[in-house]
Amino acid sequence: MSGGNGKGNIIRLVNKLIIDGLREGVDFINIIPTEESISVQYRVGDEVNSVAEHPLDLHLDIVARVKEMAGLKRDISANSQIGKMHIKLPHGKALDFSVRVEPSDRGEFVVIMMPRVMKGEN
């Protein structure tokens, strides 16, 4: 992992973004590199809210983790990729997420399309 923050920390960070998104009932999670940081946005309907900023040196590790979870090729960054994540929750329910990774002038950005979950199920 490039940022030196440890694979376990990156796994926990990505898991937290997804779990928090489920709890908040978001439609999409956007992970966008900016000039100085990584912006995490939650989208519900037409409303987009910035929910976190992370150091830019975590960008490659976060994208690599999402690609790994979605079965995408980690060594491809110049082309768009689309994949699926299958996550089993602690109480046994399994959820499927669609993932899109797109190239940009600042590095790849990630869109995680969240499954529809009834309140109280997650």
Jmol script that loads the backbone (N, CA, C; Angstrom):
load data "model"
ATOM      1  N   MET A   1       0.842  -1.173   0.000  1.00  0.00           N
ATOM      2  CA  MET A   1       0.000   0.000   0.000  1.00  0.00           C
ATOM      3  C   MET A   1       0.887   1.235   0.000  1.00  0.00           C
ATOM      4  N   SER A   2       0.506   2.223  -0.772  1.00  0.00           N
ATOM      5  CA  SER A   2       1.406   3.339  -1.008  1.00  0.00           C
ATOM      6  C   SER A   2       1.458   4.373   0.105  1.00  0.00           C
ATOM      7  N   GLY A   3       0.384   4.610   0.828  1.00  0.00           N
ATOM      8  CA  GLY A   3       0.347   5.690   1.802  1.00  0.00           C
ATOM      9  C   GLY A   3       1.035   5.380   3.106  1.00  0.00           C
ATOM     10  N   GLY A   4       1.407   4.143   3.351  1.00  0.00           N
ATOM     11  CA  GLY A   4       2.095   3.792   4.574  1.00  0.00           C
ATOM     12  C   GLY A   4       1.192   3.782   5.800  1.00  0.00           C
ATOM     13  N   ASN A   5      -0.099   3.812   5.600  1.00  0.00           N
ATOM     14  CA  ASN A   5      -1.032   3.861   6.720  1.00  0.00           C
ATOM     15  C   ASN A   5      -1.517   2.485   7.135  1.00  0.00           C
ATOM     16  N   GLY A   6      -1.051   1.446   6.496  1.00  0.00           N
ATOM     17  CA  GLY A   6      -1.427   0.092   6.855  1.00  0.00           C
ATOM     18  C   GLY A   6      -2.702  -0.350   6.179  1.00  0.00           C
ATOM     19  N   LYS A   7      -2.656  -1.572   5.673  1.00  0.00           N
ATOM     20  CA  LYS A   7      -3.812  -2.114   4.964  1.00  0.00           C
ATOM     21  C   LYS A   7      -5.026  -2.210   5.874  1.00  0.00           C
ATOM     22  N   GLY A   8      -4.816  -2.580   7.135  1.00  0.00           N
ATOM     23  CA  GLY A   8      -5.930  -2.688   8.069  1.00  0.00           C
ATOM     24  C   GLY A   8      -6.660  -1.370   8.263  1.00  0.00           C
ATOM     25  N   ASN A   9      -5.910  -0.272   8.334  1.00  0.00           N
ATOM     26  CA  ASN A   9      -6.531   1.044   8.481  1.00  0.00           C
ATOM     27  C   ASN A   9      -7.349   1.414   7.252  1.00  0.00           C
ATOM     28  N   ILE A  10      -6.851   1.098   6.075  1.00  0.00           N
ATOM     29  CA  ILE A  10      -7.572   1.395   4.825  1.00  0.00           C
ATOM     30  C   ILE A  10      -8.843   0.548   4.762  1.00  0.00           C
ATOM     31  N   ILE A  11      -8.750  -0.715   5.126  1.00  0.00           N
ATOM     32  CA  ILE A  11      -9.936  -1.587   5.129  1.00  0.00           C
ATOM     33  C   ILE A  11     -10.992  -1.022   6.070  1.00  0.00           C
ATOM     34  N   ARG A  12     -10.587  -0.626   7.270  1.00  0.00           N
ATOM     35  CA  ARG A  12     -11.533  -0.058   8.237  1.00  0.00           C
ATOM     36  C   ARG A  12     -12.155   1.243   7.714  1.00  0.00           C
ATOM     37  N   LEU A  13     -11.345   2.084   7.081  1.00  0.00           N
ATOM     38  CA  LEU A  13     -11.845   3.349   6.549  1.00  0.00           C
ATOM     39  C   LEU A  13     -12.894   3.117   5.462  1.00  0.00           C
ATOM     40  N   VAL A  14     -12.600   2.253   4.503  1.00  0.00           N
ATOM     41  CA  VAL A  14     -13.551   1.977   3.420  1.00  0.00           C
ATOM     42  C   VAL A  14     -14.810   1.318   3.974  1.00  0.00           C
ATOM     43  N   ASN A  15     -14.649   0.368   4.881  1.00  0.00           N
ATOM     44  CA  ASN A  15     -15.817  -0.267   5.496  1.00  0.00           C
ATOM     45  C   ASN A  15     -16.690   0.763   6.215  1.00  0.00           C
ATOM     46  N   LYS A  16     -16.059   1.685   6.930  1.00  0.00           N
ATOM     47  CA  LYS A  16     -16.804   2.715   7.655  1.00  0.00           C
ATOM     48  C   LYS A  16     -17.576   3.605   6.690  1.00  0.00           C
ATOM     49  N   LEU A  17     -16.973   3.987   5.582  1.00  0.00           N
ATOM     50  CA  LEU A  17     -17.674   4.813   4.594  1.00  0.00           C
ATOM     51  C   LEU A  17     -18.930   4.107   4.091  1.00  0.00           C
ATOM     52  N   ILE A  18     -18.807   2.818   3.826  1.00  0.00           N
ATOM     53  CA  ILE A  18     -19.935   2.044   3.302  1.00  0.00           C
ATOM     54  C   ILE A  18     -21.007   1.855   4.377  1.00  0.00           C
ATOM     55  N   ILE A  19     -20.604   1.463   5.580  1.00  0.00           N
ATOM     56  CA  ILE A  19     -21.572   1.232   6.661  1.00  0.00           C
ATOM     57  C   ILE A  19     -22.292   2.530   7.027  1.00  0.00           C
ATOM     58  N   ASP A  20     -21.544   3.631   7.136  1.00  0.00           N
ATOM     59  CA  ASP A  20     -22.181   4.917   7.434  1.00  0.00           C
ATOM     60  C   ASP A  20     -23.155   5.298   6.323  1.00  0.00           C
ATOM     61  N   GLY A  21     -22.781   5.039   5.077  1.00  0.00           N
ATOM     62  CA  GLY A  21     -23.670   5.320   3.956  1.00  0.00           C
ATOM     63  C   GLY A  21     -24.956   4.511   4.025  1.00  0.00           C
ATOM     64  N   LEU A  22     -24.833   3.245   4.396  1.00  0.00           N
ATOM     65  CA  LEU A  22     -26.030   2.408   4.568  1.00  0.00           C
ATOM     66  C   LEU A  22     -26.917   2.957   5.676  1.00  0.00           C
ATOM     67  N   ARG A  23     -26.315   3.306   6.792  1.00  0.00           N
ATOM     68  CA  ARG A  23     -27.085   3.827   7.934  1.00  0.00           C
ATOM     69  C   ARG A  23     -27.814   5.123   7.586  1.00  0.00           C
ATOM     70  N   GLU A  24     -27.174   5.933   6.746  1.00  0.00           N
ATOM     71  CA  GLU A  24     -27.766   7.224   6.380  1.00  0.00           C
ATOM     72  C   GLU A  24     -28.689   7.128   5.173  1.00  0.00           C
ATOM     73  N   GLY A  25     -28.789   5.952   4.582  1.00  0.00           N
ATOM     74  CA  GLY A  25     -29.699   5.751   3.457  1.00  0.00           C
ATOM     75  C   GLY A  25     -29.287   6.454   2.181  1.00  0.00           C
ATOM     76  N   VAL A  26     -27.974   6.558   1.943  1.00  0.00           N
ATOM     77  CA  VAL A  26     -27.507   7.264   0.753  1.00  0.00           C
ATOM     78  C   VAL A  26     -27.711   6.420  -0.505  1.00  0.00           C
ATOM     79  N   ASP A  27     -27.800   7.110  -1.632  1.00  0.00           N
ATOM     80  CA  ASP A  27     -27.926   6.443  -2.927  1.00  0.00           C
ATOM     81  C   ASP A  27     -26.552   6.143  -3.530  1.00  0.00           C
ATOM     82  N   PHE A  28     -25.619   7.081  -3.348  1.00  0.00           N
ATOM     83  CA  PHE A  28     -24.279   6.950  -3.920  1.00  0.00           C
ATOM     84  C   PHE A  28     -23.241   7.458  -2.933  1.00  0.00           C
ATOM     85  N   ILE A  29     -22.063   6.849  -2.969  1.00  0.00           N
ATOM     86  CA  ILE A  29     -20.888   7.385  -2.288  1.00  0.00           C
ATOM     87  C   ILE A  29     -19.904   7.773  -3.386  1.00  0.00           C
ATOM     88  N   ASN A  30     -19.469   9.023  -3.366  1.00  0.00           N
ATOM     89  CA  ASN A  30     -18.467   9.509  -4.314  1.00  0.00           C
ATOM     90  C   ASN A  30     -17.155   9.713  -3.576  1.00  0.00           C
ATOM     91  N   ILE A  31     -16.080   9.185  -4.117  1.00  0.00           N
ATOM     92  CA  ILE A  31     -14.742   9.386  -3.553  1.00  0.00           C
ATOM     93  C   ILE A  31     -13.944  10.092  -4.636  1.00  0.00           C
ATOM     94  N   ILE A  32     -13.631  11.372  -4.399  1.00  0.00           N
ATOM     95  CA  ILE A  32     -13.098  12.238  -5.439  1.00  0.00           C
ATOM     96  C   ILE A  32     -11.771  12.848  -5.005  1.00  0.00           C
ATOM     97  N   PRO A  33     -10.719  12.655  -5.804  1.00  0.00           N
ATOM     98  CA  PRO A  33      -9.459  13.328  -5.482  1.00  0.00           C
ATOM     99  C   PRO A  33      -9.534  14.803  -5.885  1.00  0.00           C
ATOM    100  N   THR A  34      -9.086  15.669  -5.004  1.00  0.00           N
ATOM    101  CA  THR A  34      -8.988  17.093  -5.311  1.00  0.00           C
ATOM    102  C   THR A  34      -7.501  17.440  -5.346  1.00  0.00           C
ATOM    103  N   GLU A  35      -7.183  18.698  -5.457  1.00  0.00           N
ATOM    104  CA  GLU A  35      -5.766  19.087  -5.504  1.00  0.00           C
ATOM    105  C   GLU A  35      -5.025  18.765  -4.217  1.00  0.00           C
ATOM    106  N   GLU A  36      -5.722  18.851  -3.080  1.00  0.00           N
ATOM    107  CA  GLU A  36      -5.044  18.713  -1.796  1.00  0.00           C
ATOM    108  C   GLU A  36      -5.553  17.587  -0.916  1.00  0.00           C
ATOM    109  N   SER A  37      -6.674  16.964  -1.271  1.00  0.00           N
ATOM    110  CA  SER A  37      -7.244  15.936  -0.397  1.00  0.00           C
ATOM    111  C   SER A  37      -8.153  15.015  -1.204  1.00  0.00           C
ATOM    112  N   ILE A  38      -8.778  14.098  -0.473  1.00  0.00           N
ATOM    113  CA  ILE A  38      -9.799  13.227  -1.052  1.00  0.00           C
ATOM    114  C   ILE A  38     -11.119  13.668  -0.430  1.00  0.00           C
ATOM    115  N   SER A  39     -12.086  13.984  -1.266  1.00  0.00           N
ATOM    116  CA  SER A  39     -13.403  14.379  -0.790  1.00  0.00           C
ATOM    117  C   SER A  39     -14.335  13.177  -0.865  1.00  0.00           C
ATOM    118  N   VAL A  40     -15.025  12.901   0.237  1.00  0.00           N
ATOM    119  CA  VAL A  40     -16.034  11.844   0.258  1.00  0.00           C
ATOM    120  C   VAL A  40     -17.389  12.525   0.323  1.00  0.00           C
ATOM    121  N   GLN A  41     -18.238  12.173  -0.632  1.00  0.00           N
ATOM    122  CA  GLN A  41     -19.567  12.767  -0.700  1.00  0.00           C
ATOM    123  C   GLN A  41     -20.619  11.675  -0.640  1.00  0.00           C
ATOM    124  N   TYR A  42     -21.697  11.963   0.068  1.00  0.00           N
ATOM    125  CA  TYR A  42     -22.869  11.085   0.094  1.00  0.00           C
ATOM    126  C   TYR A  42     -23.965  11.787  -0.697  1.00  0.00           C
ATOM    127  N   ARG A  43     -24.581  11.043  -1.600  1.00  0.00           N
ATOM    128  CA  ARG A  43     -25.670  11.602  -2.403  1.00  0.00           C
ATOM    129  C   ARG A  43     -26.967  10.885  -2.046  1.00  0.00           C
ATOM    130  N   VAL A  44     -27.986  11.686  -1.740  1.00  0.00           N
ATOM    131  CA  VAL A  44     -29.336  11.187  -1.509  1.00  0.00           C
ATOM    132  C   VAL A  44     -30.240  11.977  -2.447  1.00  0.00           C
ATOM    133  N   GLY A  45     -30.843  11.289  -3.420  1.00  0.00           N
ATOM    134  CA  GLY A  45     -31.645  11.991  -4.412  1.00  0.00           C
ATOM    135  C   GLY A  45     -30.778  12.984  -5.155  1.00  0.00           C
ATOM    136  N   ASP A  46     -31.200  14.247  -5.197  1.00  0.00           N
ATOM    137  CA  ASP A  46     -30.437  15.298  -5.880  1.00  0.00           C
ATOM    138  C   ASP A  46     -29.481  16.032  -4.944  1.00  0.00           C
ATOM    139  N   GLU A  47     -29.491  15.679  -3.663  1.00  0.00           N
ATOM    140  CA  GLU A  47     -28.666  16.377  -2.684  1.00  0.00           C
ATOM    141  C   GLU A  47     -27.341  15.664  -2.479  1.00  0.00           C
ATOM    142  N   VAL A  48     -26.249  16.419  -2.633  1.00  0.00           N
ATOM    143  CA  VAL A  48     -24.903  15.884  -2.440  1.00  0.00           C
ATOM    144  C   VAL A  48     -24.265  16.616  -1.268  1.00  0.00           C
ATOM    145  N   ASN A  49     -23.793  15.846  -0.286  1.00  0.00           N
ATOM    146  CA  ASN A  49     -23.150  16.431   0.891  1.00  0.00           C
ATOM    147  C   ASN A  49     -21.744  15.886   1.033  1.00  0.00           C
ATOM    148  N   SER A  50     -20.812  16.789   1.247  1.00  0.00           N
ATOM    149  CA  SER A  50     -19.449  16.379   1.560  1.00  0.00           C
ATOM    150  C   SER A  50     -19.430  15.938   3.011  1.00  0.00           C
ATOM    151  N   VAL A  51     -18.999  14.687   3.251  1.00  0.00           N
ATOM    152  CA  VAL A  51     -19.051  14.148   4.612  1.00  0.00           C
ATOM    153  C   VAL A  51     -17.676  13.937   5.230  1.00  0.00           C
ATOM    154  N   ALA A  52     -16.635  13.941   4.395  1.00  0.00           N
ATOM    155  CA  ALA A  52     -15.295  13.722   4.942  1.00  0.00           C
ATOM    156  C   ALA A  52     -14.241  14.197   3.949  1.00  0.00           C
ATOM    157  N   GLU A  53     -13.116  14.567   4.497  1.00  0.00           N
ATOM    158  CA  GLU A  53     -11.913  14.861   3.719  1.00  0.00           C
ATOM    159  C   GLU A  53     -10.801  13.990   4.297  1.00  0.00           C
ATOM    160  N   HIS A  54     -10.010  13.388   3.420  1.00  0.00           N
ATOM    161  CA  HIS A  54      -8.892  12.559   3.860  1.00  0.00           C
ATOM    162  C   HIS A  54      -7.638  13.007   3.139  1.00  0.00           C
ATOM    163  N   PRO A  55      -6.475  12.754   3.728  1.00  0.00           N
ATOM    164  CA  PRO A  55      -5.223  13.154   3.082  1.00  0.00           C
ATOM    165  C   PRO A  55      -5.078  12.515   1.692  1.00  0.00           C
ATOM    166  N   LEU A  56      -4.551  13.281   0.783  1.00  0.00           N
ATOM    167  CA  LEU A  56      -4.395  12.826  -0.594  1.00  0.00           C
ATOM    168  C   LEU A  56      -3.503  11.589  -0.699  1.00  0.00           C
ATOM    169  N   ASP A  57      -2.572  11.416   0.247  1.00  0.00           N
ATOM    170  CA  ASP A  57      -1.686  10.249   0.167  1.00  0.00           C
ATOM    171  C   ASP A  57      -2.412   8.926   0.403  1.00  0.00           C
ATOM    172  N   LEU A  58      -3.680   8.974   0.835  1.00  0.00           N
ATOM    173  CA  LEU A  58      -4.478   7.751   0.994  1.00  0.00           C
ATOM    174  C   LEU A  58      -5.221   7.366  -0.279  1.00  0.00           C
ATOM    175  N   HIS A  59      -5.221   8.246  -1.263  1.00  0.00           N
ATOM    176  CA  HIS A  59      -6.031   8.049  -2.463  1.00  0.00           C
ATOM    177  C   HIS A  59      -5.785   6.710  -3.146  1.00  0.00           C
ATOM    178  N   LEU A  60      -4.550   6.402  -3.468  1.00  0.00           N
ATOM    179  CA  LEU A  60      -4.251   5.156  -4.189  1.00  0.00           C
ATOM    180  C   LEU A  60      -4.674   3.931  -3.382  1.00  0.00           C
ATOM    181  N   ASP A  61      -4.471   3.980  -2.070  1.00  0.00           N
ATOM    182  CA  ASP A  61      -4.839   2.850  -1.216  1.00  0.00           C
ATOM    183  C   ASP A  61      -6.355   2.658  -1.141  1.00  0.00           C
ATOM    184  N   ILE A  62      -7.090   3.770  -1.034  1.00  0.00           N
ATOM    185  CA  ILE A  62      -8.552   3.685  -0.976  1.00  0.00           C
ATOM    186  C   ILE A  62      -9.103   3.133  -2.284  1.00  0.00           C
ATOM    187  N   VAL A  63      -8.624   3.663  -3.405  1.00  0.00           N
ATOM    188  CA  VAL A  63      -9.082   3.183  -4.713  1.00  0.00           C
ATOM    189  C   VAL A  63      -8.710   1.714  -4.893  1.00  0.00           C
ATOM    190  N   ALA A  64      -7.511   1.324  -4.496  1.00  0.00           N
ATOM    191  CA  ALA A  64      -7.088  -0.077  -4.616  1.00  0.00           C
ATOM    192  C   ALA A  64      -7.988  -0.989  -3.789  1.00  0.00           C
ATOM    193  N   ARG A  65      -8.367  -0.558  -2.590  1.00  0.00           N
ATOM    194  CA  ARG A  65      -9.243  -1.375  -1.745  1.00  0.00           C
ATOM    195  C   ARG A  65     -10.628  -1.541  -2.375  1.00  0.00           C
ATOM    196  N   VAL A  66     -11.190  -0.456  -2.871  1.00  0.00           N
ATOM    197  CA  VAL A  66     -12.504  -0.543  -3.514  1.00  0.00           C
ATOM    198  C   VAL A  66     -12.424  -1.436  -4.745  1.00  0.00           C
ATOM    199  N   LYS A  67     -11.364  -1.286  -5.542  1.00  0.00           N
ATOM    200  CA  LYS A  67     -11.198  -2.143  -6.727  1.00  0.00           C
ATOM    201  C   LYS A  67     -11.096  -3.613  -6.325  1.00  0.00           C
ATOM    202  N   GLU A  68     -10.347  -3.886  -5.278  1.00  0.00           N
ATOM    203  CA  GLU A  68     -10.209  -5.261  -4.794  1.00  0.00           C
ATOM    204  C   GLU A  68     -11.571  -5.820  -4.382  1.00  0.00           C
ATOM    205  N   MET A  69     -12.344  -5.039  -3.644  1.00  0.00           N
ATOM    206  CA  MET A  69     -13.662  -5.477  -3.182  1.00  0.00           C
ATOM    207  C   MET A  69     -14.620  -5.715  -4.348  1.00  0.00           C
ATOM    208  N   ALA A  70     -14.462  -4.933  -5.430  1.00  0.00           N
ATOM    209  CA  ALA A  70     -15.372  -5.013  -6.573  1.00  0.00           C
ATOM    210  C   ALA A  70     -14.872  -5.938  -7.678  1.00  0.00           C
ATOM    211  N   GLY A  71     -13.733  -6.591  -7.458  1.00  0.00           N
ATOM    212  CA  GLY A  71     -13.199  -7.500  -8.462  1.00  0.00           C
ATOM    213  C   GLY A  71     -12.670  -6.797  -9.690  1.00  0.00           C
ATOM    214  N   LEU A  72     -12.202  -5.551  -9.533  1.00  0.00           N
ATOM    215  CA  LEU A  72     -11.663  -4.787 -10.661  1.00  0.00           C
ATOM    216  C   LEU A  72     -10.150  -4.930 -10.720  1.00  0.00           C
ATOM    217  N   LYS A  73      -9.601  -4.590 -11.863  1.00  0.00           N
ATOM    218  CA  LYS A  73      -8.152  -4.675 -12.050  1.00  0.00           C
ATOM    219  C   LYS A  73      -7.490  -3.457 -11.422  1.00  0.00           C
ATOM    220  N   ARG A  74      -6.606  -3.722 -10.473  1.00  0.00           N
ATOM    221  CA  ARG A  74      -5.935  -2.637  -9.751  1.00  0.00           C
ATOM    222  C   ARG A  74      -4.922  -1.902 -10.609  1.00  0.00           C
ATOM    223  N   ASP A  75      -4.384  -2.559 -11.634  1.00  0.00           N
ATOM    224  CA  ASP A  75      -3.326  -1.941 -12.438  1.00  0.00           C
ATOM    225  C   ASP A  75      -3.861  -1.122 -13.612  1.00  0.00           C
ATOM    226  N   ILE A  76      -5.165  -0.989 -13.741  1.00  0.00           N
ATOM    227  CA  ILE A  76      -5.757  -0.185 -14.819  1.00  0.00           C
ATOM    228  C   ILE A  76      -6.296   1.098 -14.206  1.00  0.00           C
ATOM    229  N   SER A  77      -5.742   2.240 -14.659  1.00  0.00           N
ATOM    230  CA  SER A  77      -6.213   3.518 -14.132  1.00  0.00           C
ATOM    231  C   SER A  77      -6.568   4.507 -15.240  1.00  0.00           C
ATOM    232  N   ALA A  78      -6.268   4.181 -16.481  1.00  0.00           N
ATOM    233  CA  ALA A  78      -6.533   5.095 -17.589  1.00  0.00           C
ATOM    234  C   ALA A  78      -7.899   4.863 -18.226  1.00  0.00           C
ATOM    235  N   ASN A  79      -8.573   3.788 -17.857  1.00  0.00           N
ATOM    236  CA  ASN A  79      -9.874   3.460 -18.425  1.00  0.00           C
ATOM    237  C   ASN A  79     -10.911   3.281 -17.320  1.00  0.00           C
ATOM    238  N   SER A  80     -12.162   3.502 -17.683  1.00  0.00           N
ATOM    239  CA  SER A  80     -13.261   3.271 -16.752  1.00  0.00           C
ATOM    240  C   SER A  80     -13.390   1.786 -16.461  1.00  0.00           C
ATOM    241  N   GLN A  81     -13.813   1.472 -15.240  1.00  0.00           N
ATOM    242  CA  GLN A  81     -14.104   0.091 -14.868  1.00  0.00           C
ATOM    243  C   GLN A  81     -15.403   0.054 -14.081  1.00  0.00           C
ATOM    244  N   ILE A  82     -16.169  -1.010 -14.283  1.00  0.00           N
ATOM    245  CA  ILE A  82     -17.419  -1.208 -13.559  1.00  0.00           C
ATOM    246  C   ILE A  82     -17.382  -2.596 -12.941  1.00  0.00           C
ATOM    247  N   GLY A  83     -17.796  -2.693 -11.678  1.00  0.00           N
ATOM    248  CA  GLY A  83     -17.790  -3.977 -10.995  1.00  0.00           C
ATOM    249  C   GLY A  83     -18.885  -4.049  -9.949  1.00  0.00           C
ATOM    250  N   LYS A  84     -18.880  -5.140  -9.225  1.00  0.00           N
ATOM    251  CA  LYS A  84     -19.869  -5.388  -8.165  1.00  0.00           C
ATOM    252  C   LYS A  84     -19.151  -5.780  -6.887  1.00  0.00           C
ATOM    253  N   MET A  85     -19.683  -5.320  -5.762  1.00  0.00           N
ATOM    254  CA  MET A  85     -19.219  -5.758  -4.449  1.00  0.00           C
ATOM    255  C   MET A  85     -20.348  -6.542  -3.807  1.00  0.00           C
ATOM    256  N   HIS A  86     -20.006  -7.610  -3.161  1.00  0.00           N
ATOM    257  CA  HIS A  86     -20.971  -8.420  -2.413  1.00  0.00           C
ATOM    258  C   HIS A  86     -20.492  -8.417  -0.968  1.00  0.00           C
ATOM    259  N   ILE A  87     -21.285  -7.829  -0.091  1.00  0.00           N
ATOM    260  CA  ILE A  87     -20.872  -7.681   1.297  1.00  0.00           C
ATOM    261  C   ILE A  87     -21.888  -8.361   2.199  1.00  0.00           C
ATOM    262  N   LYS A  88     -21.386  -9.203   3.088  1.00  0.00           N
ATOM    263  CA  LYS A  88     -22.244  -9.874   4.060  1.00  0.00           C
ATOM    264  C   LYS A  88     -22.196  -9.087   5.362  1.00  0.00           C
ATOM    265  N   LEU A  89     -23.361  -8.687   5.832  1.00  0.00           N
ATOM    266  CA  LEU A  89     -23.465  -7.923   7.076  1.00  0.00           C
ATOM    267  C   LEU A  89     -23.391  -8.873   8.272  1.00  0.00           C
ATOM    268  N   PRO A  90     -23.075  -8.341   9.451  1.00  0.00           N
ATOM    269  CA  PRO A  90     -22.918  -9.191  10.639  1.00  0.00           C
ATOM    270  C   PRO A  90     -24.122 -10.087  10.949  1.00  0.00           C
ATOM    271  N   HIS A  91     -25.323  -9.633  10.694  1.00  0.00           N
ATOM    272  CA  HIS A  91     -26.508 -10.433  11.017  1.00  0.00           C
ATOM    273  C   HIS A  91     -26.880 -11.408   9.899  1.00  0.00           C
ATOM    274  N   GLY A  92     -26.013 -11.537   8.877  1.00  0.00           N
ATOM    275  CA  GLY A  92     -26.204 -12.565   7.856  1.00  0.00           C
ATOM    276  C   GLY A  92     -26.768 -12.090   6.537  1.00  0.00           C
ATOM    277  N   LYS A  93     -27.373 -10.904   6.496  1.00  0.00           N
ATOM    278  CA  LYS A  93     -27.914 -10.392   5.241  1.00  0.00           C
ATOM    279  C   LYS A  93     -26.766  -9.996   4.318  1.00  0.00           C
ATOM    280  N   ALA A  94     -26.891 -10.334   3.039  1.00  0.00           N
ATOM    281  CA  ALA A  94     -25.874  -9.978   2.053  1.00  0.00           C
ATOM    282  C   ALA A  94     -26.411  -8.876   1.152  1.00  0.00           C
ATOM    283  N   LEU A  95     -25.548  -7.938   0.804  1.00  0.00           N
ATOM    284  CA  LEU A  95     -25.928  -6.816  -0.052  1.00  0.00           C
ATOM    285  C   LEU A  95     -24.992  -6.739  -1.247  1.00  0.00           C
ATOM    286  N   ASP A  96     -25.545  -6.319  -2.376  1.00  0.00           N
ATOM    287  CA  ASP A  96     -24.752  -6.117  -3.595  1.00  0.00           C
ATOM    288  C   ASP A  96     -24.672  -4.633  -3.907  1.00  0.00           C
ATOM    289  N   PHE A  97     -23.488  -4.179  -4.252  1.00  0.00           N
ATOM    290  CA  PHE A  97     -23.217  -2.789  -4.589  1.00  0.00           C
ATOM    291  C   PHE A  97     -22.613  -2.752  -5.984  1.00  0.00           C
ATOM    292  N   SER A  98     -22.994  -1.770  -6.780  1.00  0.00           N
ATOM    293  CA  SER A  98     -22.329  -1.529  -8.060  1.00  0.00           C
ATOM    294  C   SER A  98     -21.254  -0.485  -7.825  1.00  0.00           C
ATOM    295  N   VAL A  99     -20.139  -0.632  -8.535  1.00  0.00           N
ATOM    296  CA  VAL A  99     -19.008   0.280  -8.370  1.00  0.00           C
ATOM    297  C   VAL A  99     -18.530   0.724  -9.744  1.00  0.00           C
ATOM    298  N   ARG A 100     -18.276   2.009  -9.856  1.00  0.00           N
ATOM    299  CA  ARG A 100     -17.689   2.551 -11.084  1.00  0.00           C
ATOM    300  C   ARG A 100     -16.441   3.330 -10.700  1.00  0.00           C
ATOM    301  N   VAL A 101     -15.341   3.062 -11.387  1.00  0.00           N
ATOM    302  CA  VAL A 101     -14.093   3.791 -11.177  1.00  0.00           C
ATOM    303  C   VAL A 101     -13.750   4.466 -12.496  1.00  0.00           C
ATOM    304  N   GLU A 102     -13.555   5.786 -12.437  1.00  0.00           N
ATOM    305  CA  GLU A 102     -13.318   6.587 -13.638  1.00  0.00           C
ATOM    306  C   GLU A 102     -12.001   7.347 -13.519  1.00  0.00           C
ATOM    307  N   PRO A 103     -11.272   7.453 -14.628  1.00  0.00           N
ATOM    308  CA  PRO A 103     -10.062   8.280 -14.606  1.00  0.00           C
ATOM    309  C   PRO A 103     -10.439   9.761 -14.594  1.00  0.00           C
ATOM    310  N   SER A 104      -9.574  10.574 -13.997  1.00  0.00           N
ATOM    311  CA  SER A 104      -9.738  12.027 -14.050  1.00  0.00           C
ATOM    312  C   SER A 104      -8.350  12.652 -14.086  1.00  0.00           C
ATOM    313  N   ASP A 105      -8.300  13.951 -14.240  1.00  0.00           N
ATOM    314  CA  ASP A 105      -6.998  14.617 -14.308  1.00  0.00           C
ATOM    315  C   ASP A 105      -6.263  14.623 -12.973  1.00  0.00           C
ATOM    316  N   ARG A 106      -6.944  14.291 -11.869  1.00  0.00           N
ATOM    317  CA  ARG A 106      -6.310  14.259 -10.544  1.00  0.00           C
ATOM    318  C   ARG A 106      -6.180  12.846  -9.996  1.00  0.00           C
ATOM    319  N   GLY A 107      -6.504  11.858 -10.802  1.00  0.00           N
ATOM    320  CA  GLY A 107      -6.493  10.473 -10.344  1.00  0.00           C
ATOM    321  C   GLY A 107      -7.885   9.897 -10.473  1.00  0.00           C
ATOM    322  N   GLU A 108      -8.033   8.646 -10.145  1.00  0.00           N
ATOM    323  CA  GLU A 108      -9.322   7.992 -10.308  1.00  0.00           C
ATOM    324  C   GLU A 108     -10.335   8.454  -9.268  1.00  0.00           C
ATOM    325  N   PHE A 109     -11.592   8.574  -9.713  1.00  0.00           N
ATOM    326  CA  PHE A 109     -12.658   8.796  -8.750  1.00  0.00           C
ATOM    327  C   PHE A 109     -13.557   7.577  -8.737  1.00  0.00           C
ATOM    328  N   VAL A 110     -14.200   7.376  -7.596  1.00  0.00           N
ATOM    329  CA  VAL A 110     -14.990   6.173  -7.358  1.00  0.00           C
ATOM    330  C   VAL A 110     -16.435   6.573  -7.082  1.00  0.00           C
ATOM    331  N   VAL A 111     -17.358   5.821  -7.665  1.00  0.00           N
ATOM    332  CA  VAL A 111     -18.771   5.963  -7.347  1.00  0.00           C
ATOM    333  C   VAL A 111     -19.264   4.585  -6.900  1.00  0.00           C
ATOM    334  N   ILE A 112     -19.781   4.521  -5.688  1.00  0.00           N
ATOM    335  CA  ILE A 112     -20.373   3.287  -5.165  1.00  0.00           C
ATOM    336  C   ILE A 112     -21.881   3.495  -5.133  1.00  0.00           C
ATOM    337  N   MET A 113     -22.603   2.684  -5.901  1.00  0.00           N
ATOM    338  CA  MET A 113     -24.062   2.757  -5.945  1.00  0.00           C
ATOM    339  C   MET A 113     -24.601   1.839  -4.854  1.00  0.00           C
ATOM    340  N   MET A 114     -25.287   2.434  -3.913  1.00  0.00           N
ATOM    341  CA  MET A 114     -25.730   1.716  -2.726  1.00  0.00           C
ATOM    342  C   MET A 114     -27.015   0.946  -3.005  1.00  0.00           C
ATOM    343  N   PRO A 115     -27.156  -0.217  -2.385  1.00  0.00           N
ATOM    344  CA  PRO A 115     -28.404  -0.970  -2.545  1.00  0.00           C
ATOM    345  C   PRO A 115     -29.524  -0.323  -1.738  1.00  0.00           C
ATOM    346  N   ARG A 116     -30.718  -0.596  -2.113  1.00  0.00           N
ATOM    347  CA  ARG A 116     -31.868  -0.128  -1.335  1.00  0.00           C
ATOM    348  C   ARG A 116     -32.002  -1.001  -0.110  1.00  0.00           C
ATOM    349  N   VAL A 117     -31.984  -0.397   1.055  1.00  0.00           N
ATOM    350  CA  VAL A 117     -32.104  -1.134   2.310  1.00  0.00           C
ATOM    351  C   VAL A 117     -33.215  -0.471   3.116  1.00  0.00           C
ATOM    352  N   MET A 118     -34.088  -1.272   3.653  1.00  0.00           N
ATOM    353  CA  MET A 118     -35.163  -0.749   4.487  1.00  0.00           C
ATOM    354  C   MET A 118     -34.576  -0.277   5.816  1.00  0.00           C
ATOM    355  N   LYS A 119     -35.083   0.805   6.355  1.00  0.00           N
ATOM    356  CA  LYS A 119     -34.596   1.289   7.655  1.00  0.00           C
ATOM    357  C   LYS A 119     -34.721   0.179   8.684  1.00  0.00           C
ATOM    358  N   GLY A 120     -33.660   0.040   9.500  1.00  0.00           N
ATOM    359  CA  GLY A 120     -33.655  -0.981  10.527  1.00  0.00           C
ATOM    360  C   GLY A 120     -33.061  -2.305  10.059  1.00  0.00           C
ATOM    361  N   GLU A 121     -32.827  -2.460   8.744  1.00  0.00           N
ATOM    362  CA  GLU A 121     -32.263  -3.718   8.236  1.00  0.00           C
ATOM    363  C   GLU A 121     -30.752  -3.772   8.353  1.00  0.00           C
ATOM    364  N   ASN A 122     -30.080  -2.633   8.336  1.00  0.00           N
ATOM    365  CA  ASN A 122     -28.623  -2.633   8.295  1.00  0.00           C
ATOM    366  C   ASN A 122     -28.071  -2.677   9.631  1.00  0.00           C
TER     367      ASN A 122
END
end "model"
wireframe off; spacefill off
backbone 0.3
color backbone group
